[in-house]
Amino acid sequence: MSIKAALFDLDGVIVDTAKYHFLAWQRLANELGFVFTEKDNERLKGVSRMRSLEILLEVGGILGSFSEAEMNEMTERKNRWYVDYISKMDESEILEGSVECLKGFREIGIKIALGSASKNAMLILNNLKIKHYFDAIIDGNKATRAKPHPEVFLLGAKELGVKPEECVVFEDAQAGLDAAKIGGMKTVAIGKPENLVGYDRIFRGLFEVNPKEIAQL
């Protein structure tokens, strides 16, 4: 068995919190007096909080109308709303097959880590009652460099006590897949083949994953 550890991104792989980011950004746009659609929201994927605000203000035609302090306040307000939304999450929002996949890896002796840029990852894991499946949790409070920098996954491997080449990463974003590859790890993409490149395997969701097969990568 060549794989000793499985590292999972959180959003889009185990749970879908993207809808709550959208609701919070949409709420901010409404307060500023313009409409922000789901199509507009596609431009925010994989983008930092401040850059997301700049795009939103661009959509509203008011980019450049606010001071740095005002923009910082807006991002903080948006994040407070987002945290309020995700605070109400429960096990019903775990994506199909996620728990079974995590259990499957544990049963064959594969260590498990979370590798997420979210600073709210611990809150989400606690609400979903799945924190106990992870041997290591690397989130935005531990990793400071954004994907495609491999820091989040390299820290995960280090905490698990395994080499990068002994890890497989589950990701739904191109930046995450790139980060894993840069870090020297195997990759499993979650999503559609037309949207992602540079992976070892691809599935629609964790419900399609066979841990024993992945352990042989």
Phi and psi in degrees as GROMACS dihedral restraints (atoms count N, CA, C in turn):
[ dihedral_restraints ]
;  ai    aj    ak    al  type     phi  dphi    fc
    3     4     5     6     1   -87.2    20    10
    4     5     6     7     1   -26.3    20    10
    6     7     8     9     1   -92.8    20    10
    7     8     9    10     1   127.8    20    10
    9    10    11    12     1  -112.5    20    10
   10    11    12    13     1   -13.6    20    10
   12    13    14    15     1  -147.7    20    10
   13    14    15    16     1   143.2    20    10
   15    16    17    18     1  -117.1    20    10
   16    17    18    19     1   125.2    20    10
   18    19    20    21     1  -112.7    20    10
   19    20    21    22     1   129.6    20    10
   21    22    23    24     1  -116.3    20    10
   22    23    24    25     1   132.5    20    10
   24    25    26    27     1   -71.3    20    10
   25    26    27    28     1   161.4    20    10
   27    28    29    30     1   -97.1    20    10
   28    29    30    31     1   -64.0    20    10
   30    31    32    33     1   -72.5    20    10
   31    32    33    34     1   125.8    20    10
   33    34    35    36     1    90.1    20    10
   34    35    36    37     1   -11.2    20    10
   36    37    38    39     1  -113.3    20    10
   37    38    39    40     1   -53.0    20    10
   39    40    41    42     1  -102.3    20    10
   40    41    42    43     1   -32.8    20    10
   42    43    44    45     1  -148.8    20    10
   43    44    45    46     1   157.5    20    10
   45    46    47    48     1  -110.5    20    10
   46    47    48    49     1    99.2    20    10
   48    49    50    51     1  -100.1    20    10
   49    50    51    52     1    -2.4    20    10
   51    52    53    54     1   -57.9    20    10
   52    53    54    55     1   -34.4    20    10
   54    55    56    57     1   -64.0    20    10
   55    56    57    58     1   -30.3    20    10
   57    58    59    60     1   -77.7    20    10
   58    59    60    61     1   -34.0    20    10
   60    61    62    63     1   -61.0    20    10
   61    62    63    64     1   -44.2    20    10
   63    64    65    66     1   -61.4    20    10
   64    65    66    67     1   -45.8    20    10
   66    67    68    69     1   -59.9    20    10
   67    68    69    70     1   -39.3    20    10
   69    70    71    72     1   -69.5    20    10
   70    71    72    73     1   -43.5    20    10
   72    73    74    75     1   -65.4    20    10
   73    74    75    76     1   -40.0    20    10
   75    76    77    78     1   -62.8    20    10
   76    77    78    79     1   -39.4    20    10
   78    79    80    81     1   -63.0    20    10
   79    80    81    82     1   -40.5    20    10
   81    82    83    84     1   -64.6    20    10
   82    83    84    85     1   -44.1    20    10
   84    85    86    87     1   -60.4    20    10
   85    86    87    88     1   -41.7    20    10
   87    88    89    90     1   -60.2    20    10
   88    89    90    91     1   -41.8    20    10
   90    91    92    93     1   -65.6    20    10
   91    92    93    94     1   -30.2    20    10
   93    94    95    96     1   -85.9    20    10
   94    95    96    97     1    -7.0    20    10
   96    97    98    99     1    94.7    20    10
   97    98    99   100     1    24.3    20    10
   99   100   101   102     1  -143.5    20    10
  100   101   102   103     1   167.9    20    10
  102   103   104   105     1   -93.8    20    10
  103   104   105   106     1   134.2    20    10
  105   106   107   108     1  -123.7    20    10
  106   107   108   109     1   114.7    20    10
  108   109   110   111     1   -96.9    20    10
  109   110   111   112     1   169.6    20    10
  111   112   113   114     1   -62.4    20    10
  112   113   114   115     1   -34.0    20    10
  114   115   116   117     1   -64.1    20    10
  115   116   117   118     1   -43.1    20    10
  117   118   119   120     1   -60.0    20    10
  118   119   120   121     1   -38.8    20    10
  120   121   122   123     1   -63.5    20    10
  121   122   123   124     1   -25.7    20    10
  123   124   125   126     1   -58.1    20    10
  124   125   126   127     1   -29.1    20    10
  126   127   128   129     1   -70.8    20    10
  127   128   129   130     1   -13.7    20    10
  129   130   131   132     1   -92.2    20    10
  130   131   132   133     1    -8.1    20    10
  132   133   134   135     1   -63.7    20    10
  133   134   135   136     1   127.8    20    10
  135   136   137   138     1    72.9    20    10
  136   137   138   139     1    16.2    20    10
  138   139   140   141     1  -110.5    20    10
  139   140   141   142     1   146.8    20    10
  141   142   143   144     1   -63.2    20    10
  142   143   144   145     1   163.3    20    10
  144   145   146   147     1   -60.4    20    10
  145   146   147   148     1   -45.7    20    10
  147   148   149   150     1   -68.5    20    10
  148   149   150   151     1   -40.7    20    10
  150   151   152   153     1   -65.1    20    10
  151   152   153   154     1   -35.1    20    10
  153   154   155   156     1   -61.2    20    10
  154   155   156   157     1   -42.2    20    10
  156   157   158   159     1   -63.1    20    10
  157   158   159   160     1   -41.9    20    10
  159   160   161   162     1   -60.0    20    10
  160   161   162   163     1   -41.6    20    10
  162   163   164   165     1   -64.8    20    10
  163   164   165   166     1   -43.3    20    10
  165   166   167   168     1   -60.9    20    10
  166   167   168   169     1   -44.6    20    10
  168   169   170   171     1   -66.1    20    10
  169   170   171   172     1   -32.6    20    10
  171   172   173   174     1   -64.8    20    10
  172   173   174   175     1   -42.6    20    10
  174   175   176   177     1   -59.3    20    10
  175   176   177   178     1   -39.7    20    10
  177   178   179   180     1   -81.1    20    10
  178   179   180   181     1    -3.7    20    10
  180   181   182   183     1    72.2    20    10
  181   182   183   184     1    23.4    20    10
  183   184   185   186     1  -127.2    20    10
  184   185   186   187     1    20.6    20    10
  186   187   188   189     1   -64.8    20    10
  187   188   189   190     1   133.0    20    10
  189   190   191   192     1    95.5    20    10
  190   191   192   193     1     1.0    20    10
  192   193   194   195     1   -93.3    20    10
  193   194   195   196     1    -3.2    20    10
  195   196   197   198     1  -128.7    20    10
  196   197   198   199     1   151.9    20    10
  198   199   200   201     1   -76.9    20    10
  199   200   201   202     1   167.0    20    10
  201   202   203   204     1   -60.3    20    10
  202   203   204   205     1   -40.7    20    10
  204   205   206   207     1   -63.1    20    10
  205   206   207   208     1   -41.1    20    10
  207   208   209   210     1   -65.8    20    10
  208   209   210   211     1   -39.5    20    10
  210   211   212   213     1   -68.7    20    10
  211   212   213   214     1   -38.4    20    10
  213   214   215   216     1   -61.9    20    10
  214   215   216   217     1   -40.3    20    10
  216   217   218   219     1   -64.2    20    10
  217   218   219   220     1   -39.4    20    10
  219   220   221   222     1   -64.0    20    10
  220   221   222   223     1   -42.6    20    10
  222   223   224   225     1   -66.8    20    10
  223   224   225   226     1   -35.8    20    10
  225   226   227   228     1   -67.5    20    10
  226   227   228   229     1   -39.5    20    10
  228   229   230   231     1   -63.8    20    10
  229   230   231   232     1   -45.5    20    10
  231   232   233   234     1   -58.7    20    10
  232   233   234   235     1   -42.6    20    10
  234   235   236   237     1   -68.3    20    10
  235   236   237   238     1   -34.6    20    10
  237   238   239   240     1   -62.2    20    10
  238   239   240   241     1   -41.9    20    10
  240   241   242   243     1   -64.5    20    10
  241   242   243   244     1   -43.8    20    10
  243   244   245   246     1   -59.9    20    10
  244   245   246   247     1   -46.9    20    10
  246   247   248   249     1   -62.2    20    10
  247   248   249   250     1   -37.8    20    10
  249   250   251   252     1   -62.2    20    10
  250   251   252   253     1   -41.9    20    10
  252   253   254   255     1   -63.5    20    10
  253   254   255   256     1   -50.4    20    10
  255   256   257   258     1   -72.7    20    10
  256   257   258   259     1   -17.6    20    10
  258   259   260   261     1   -65.9    20    10
  259   260   261   262     1   -19.0    20    10
  261   262   263   264     1   -97.6    20    10
  262   263   264   265     1     3.2    20    10
  264   265   266   267     1   -69.7    20    10
  265   266   267   268     1   153.5    20    10
  267   268   269   270     1  -143.0    20    10
  268   269   270   271     1  -173.0    20    10
  270   271   272   273     1   -60.0    20    10
  271   272   273   274     1   -21.6    20    10
  273   274   275   276     1   -65.1    20    10
  274   275   276   277     1   -15.8    20    10
  276   277   278   279     1   -97.5    20    10
  277   278   279   280     1     3.2    20    10
  279   280   281   282     1   -68.1    20    10
  280   281   282   283     1   132.2    20    10
  282   283   284   285     1   -68.0    20    10
  283   284   285   286     1   147.7    20    10
  285   286   287   288     1   -50.8    20    10
  286   287   288   289     1   129.7    20    10
  288   289   290   291     1    84.8    20    10
  289   290   291   292     1    -5.4    20    10
  291   292   293   294     1   -63.9    20    10
  292   293   294   295     1   -50.6    20    10
  294   295   296   297     1   -64.3    20    10
  295   296   297   298     1   -41.9    20    10
  297   298   299   300     1   -62.2    20    10
  298   299   300   301     1   -38.1    20    10
  300   301   302   303     1   -66.2    20    10
  301   302   303   304     1   -46.4    20    10
  303   304   305   306     1   -60.9    20    10
  304   305   306   307     1   -44.4    20    10
  306   307   308   309     1   -61.1    20    10
  307   308   309   310     1   -41.0    20    10
  309   310   311   312     1   -60.7    20    10
  310   311   312   313     1   -41.8    20    10
  312   313   314   315     1   -67.8    20    10
  313   314   315   316     1   -40.2    20    10
  315   316   317   318     1   -62.8    20    10
  316   317   318   319     1   -39.7    20    10
  318   319   320   321     1   -64.0    20    10
  319   320   321   322     1   -26.3    20    10
  321   322   323   324     1  -103.4    20    10
  322   323   324   325     1    14.7    20    10
  324   325   326   327     1    80.6    20    10
  325   326   327   328     1    18.2    20    10
  327   328   329   330     1   -88.5    20    10
  328   329   330   331     1   128.6    20    10
  330   331   332   333     1   -72.0    20    10
  331   332   333   334     1   153.2    20    10
  333   334   335   336     1  -128.9    20    10
  334   335   336   337     1   134.5    20    10
  336   337   338   339     1  -133.6    20    10
  337   338   339   340     1   154.0    20    10
  339   340   341   342     1   -99.4    20    10
  340   341   342   343     1   137.2    20    10
  342   343   344   345     1  -130.1    20    10
  343   344   345   346     1    88.4    20    10
  345   346   347   348     1  -128.0    20    10
  346   347   348   349     1   143.3    20    10
  348   349   350   351     1   -78.4    20    10
  349   350   351   352     1   -11.7    20    10
  351   352   353   354     1   -70.0    20    10
  352   353   354   355     1   134.4    20    10
  354   355   356   357     1   -83.0    20    10
  355   356   357   358     1    -6.8    20    10
  357   358   359   360     1  -104.8    20    10
  358   359   360   361     1    12.2    20    10
  360   361   362   363     1   -58.2    20    10
  361   362   363   364     1   -42.4    20    10
  363   364   365   366     1   -63.8    20    10
  364   365   366   367     1   -39.7    20    10
  366   367   368   369     1   -60.1    20    10
  367   368   369   370     1   -44.9    20    10
  369   370   371   372     1   -65.1    20    10
  370   371   372   373     1   -47.1    20    10
  372   373   374   375     1   -60.0    20    10
  373   374   375   376     1   -40.4    20    10
  375   376   377   378     1   -66.1    20    10
  376   377   378   379     1   -41.7    20    10
  378   379   380   381     1   -65.8    20    10
  379   380   381   382     1   -35.2    20    10
  381   382   383   384     1   -82.5    20    10
  382   383   384   385     1    -9.7    20    10
  384   385   386   387     1    59.8    20    10
  385   386   387   388     1    42.2    20    10
  387   388   389   390     1  -125.2    20    10
  388   389   390   391     1     8.3    20    10
  390   391   392   393     1   -56.6    20    10
  391   392   393   394     1   -35.3    20    10
  393   394   395   396     1   -67.1    20    10
  394   395   396   397     1   -12.1    20    10
  396   397   398   399     1   -78.1    20    10
  397   398   399   400     1   -14.8    20    10
  399   400   401   402     1  -101.8    20    10
  400   401   402   403     1   129.4    20    10
  402   403   404   405     1   -82.0    20    10
  403   404   405   406     1   -21.5    20    10
  405   406   407   408     1  -149.1    20    10
  406   407   408   409     1   143.5    20    10
  408   409   410   411     1  -128.0    20    10
  409   410   411   412     1   111.9    20    10
  411   412   413   414     1  -109.9    20    10
  412   413   414   415     1   116.2    20    10
  414   415   416   417     1  -126.2    20    10
  415   416   417   418     1  -168.9    20    10
  417   418   419   420     1   -67.5    20    10
  418   419   420   421     1   -10.0    20    10
  420   421   422   423     1   -85.2    20    10
  421   422   423   424     1   -20.4    20    10
  423   424   425   426     1  -102.3    20    10
  424   425   426   427     1   -40.0    20    10
  426   427   428   429     1   -98.2    20    10
  427   428   429   430     1   130.1    20    10
  429   430   431   432     1  -105.0    20    10
  430   431   432   433     1   -16.4    20    10
  432   433   434   435     1  -102.5    20    10
  433   434   435   436     1   129.3    20    10
  435   436   437   438     1   -73.3    20    10
  436   437   438   439     1   149.6    20    10
  438   439   440   441     1   -60.4    20    10
  439   440   441   442     1   141.1    20    10
  441   442   443   444     1   -84.8    20    10
  442   443   444   445     1     9.4    20    10
  444   445   446   447     1   -65.1    20    10
  445   446   447   448     1   136.2    20    10
  447   448   449   450     1   -81.5    20    10
  448   449   450   451     1     6.3    20    10
  450   451   452   453     1   -49.6    20    10
  451   452   453   454     1   -47.4    20    10
  453   454   455   456     1   -60.1    20    10
  454   455   456   457     1   -37.8    20    10
  456   457   458   459     1   -80.6    20    10
  457   458   459   460     1   -35.4    20    10
  459   460   461   462     1   -65.7    20    10
  460   461   462   463     1   -37.7    20    10
  462   463   464   465     1   -64.7    20    10
  463   464   465   466     1   -38.3    20    10
  465   466   467   468     1   -62.5    20    10
  466   467   468   469     1   -46.1    20    10
  468   469   470   471     1   -61.2    20    10
  469   470   471   472     1   -41.3    20    10
  471   472   473   474     1   -62.9    20    10
  472   473   474   475     1   -45.1    20    10
  474   475   476   477     1   -66.0    20    10
  475   476   477   478     1   -30.9    20    10
  477   478   479   480     1   -82.4    20    10
  478   479   480   481     1   -14.1    20    10
  480   481   482   483     1    74.9    20    10
  481   482   483   484     1    33.7    20    10
  483   484   485   486     1  -125.2    20    10
  484   485   486   487     1   163.0    20    10
  486   487   488   489     1   -82.3    20    10
  487   488   489   490     1   151.3    20    10
  489   490   491   492     1   -54.0    20    10
  490   491   492   493     1   -40.0    20    10
  492   493   494   495     1   -69.6    20    10
  493   494   495   496     1    -7.8    20    10
  495   496   497   498     1   -97.6    20    10
  496   497   498   499     1     8.4    20    10
  498   499   500   501     1  -110.8    20    10
  499   500   501   502     1   148.5    20    10
  501   502   503   504     1  -122.3    20    10
  502   503   504   505     1   135.4    20    10
  504   505   506   507     1  -111.4    20    10
  505   506   507   508     1   134.3    20    10
  507   508   509   510     1  -104.6    20    10
  508   509   510   511     1   119.3    20    10
  510   511   512   513     1  -142.1    20    10
  511   512   513   514     1   147.8    20    10
  513   514   515   516     1  -110.4    20    10
  514   515   516   517     1    -3.9    20    10
  516   517   518   519     1  -114.7    20    10
  517   518   519   520     1   144.9    20    10
  519   520   521   522     1   -61.3    20    10
  520   521   522   523     1   -40.0    20    10
  522   523   524   525     1   -60.9    20    10
  523   524   525   526     1   -35.8    20    10
  525   526   527   528     1   -70.8    20    10
  526   527   528   529     1   -41.5    20    10
  528   529   530   531     1   -63.2    20    10
  529   530   531   532     1   -41.6    20    10
  531   532   533   534     1   -63.0    20    10
  532   533   534   535     1   -41.4    20    10
  534   535   536   537     1   -60.9    20    10
  535   536   537   538     1   -43.2    20    10
  537   538   539   540     1   -64.4    20    10
  538   539   540   541     1   -42.9    20    10
  540   541   542   543     1   -65.0    20    10
  541   542   543   544     1   -43.2    20    10
  543   544   545   546     1   -60.3    20    10
  544   545   546   547     1   -35.3    20    10
  546   547   548   549     1   -78.9    20    10
  547   548   549   550     1    -3.5    20    10
  549   550   551   552     1    84.4    20    10
  550   551   552   553     1    25.0    20    10
  552   553   554   555     1  -108.4    20    10
  553   554   555   556     1   159.2    20    10
  555   556   557   558     1   -74.2    20    10
  556   557   558   559     1   156.0    20    10
  558   559   560   561     1  -132.5    20    10
  559   560   561   562     1   138.1    20    10
  561   562   563   564     1  -120.7    20    10
  562   563   564   565     1   118.5    20    10
  564   565   566   567     1   -88.4    20    10
  565   566   567   568     1   141.6    20    10
  567   568   569   570     1  -114.5    20    10
  568   569   570   571     1   111.2    20    10
  570   571   572   573     1   152.0    20    10
  571   572   573   574     1  -152.2    20    10
  573   574   575   576     1  -106.3    20    10
  574   575   576   577     1   138.3    20    10
  576   577   578   579     1   -56.1    20    10
  577   578   579   580     1   -30.3    20    10
  579   580   581   582     1   -74.8    20    10
  580   581   582   583     1   -14.2    20    10
  582   583   584   585     1  -102.3    20    10
  583   584   585   586     1   -13.9    20    10
  585   586   587   588     1  -134.3    20    10
  586   587   588   589     1   151.0    20    10
  588   589   590   591     1  -138.6    20    10
  589   590   591   592     1   163.2    20    10
  591   592   593   594     1    75.4    20    10
  592   593   594   595     1    40.7    20    10
  594   595   596   597     1  -120.7    20    10
  595   596   597   598     1   161.1    20    10
  597   598   599   600     1   -88.2    20    10
  598   599   600   601     1   -33.2    20    10
  600   601   602   603     1  -143.7    20    10
  601   602   603   604     1   157.9    20    10
  603   604   605   606     1  -140.6    20    10
  604   605   606   607     1   139.0    20    10
  606   607   608   609     1  -138.0    20    10
  607   608   609   610     1   158.9    20    10
  609   610   611   612     1   -71.8    20    10
  610   611   612   613     1   -28.6    20    10
  612   613   614   615     1  -170.1    20    10
  613   614   615   616     1   173.2    20    10
  615   616   617   618     1   -65.3    20    10
  616   617   618   619     1   -17.8    20    10
  618   619   620   621     1   -64.7    20    10
  619   620   621   622     1   -17.4    20    10
  621   622   623   624     1   -94.5    20    10
  622   623   624   625     1    -7.7    20    10
  624   625   626   627     1   -81.9    20    10
  625   626   627   628     1   133.3    20    10
  627   628   629   630     1  -107.0    20    10
  628   629   630   631     1   104.8    20    10
  630   631   632   633     1   -53.1    20    10
  631   632   633   634     1   -38.9    20    10
  633   634   635   636     1   -63.8    20    10
  634   635   636   637     1   -37.0    20    10
  636   637   638   639     1   -68.9    20    10
  637   638   639   640     1   -43.5    20    10
  639   640   641   642     1   -65.7    20    10
  640   641   642   643     1   -31.6    20    10
  642   643   644   645     1   -64.6    20    10
  643   644   645   646     1   -16.1    20    10
  645   646   647   648     1   -94.7    20    10
  646   647   648   649     1     2.0    20    10
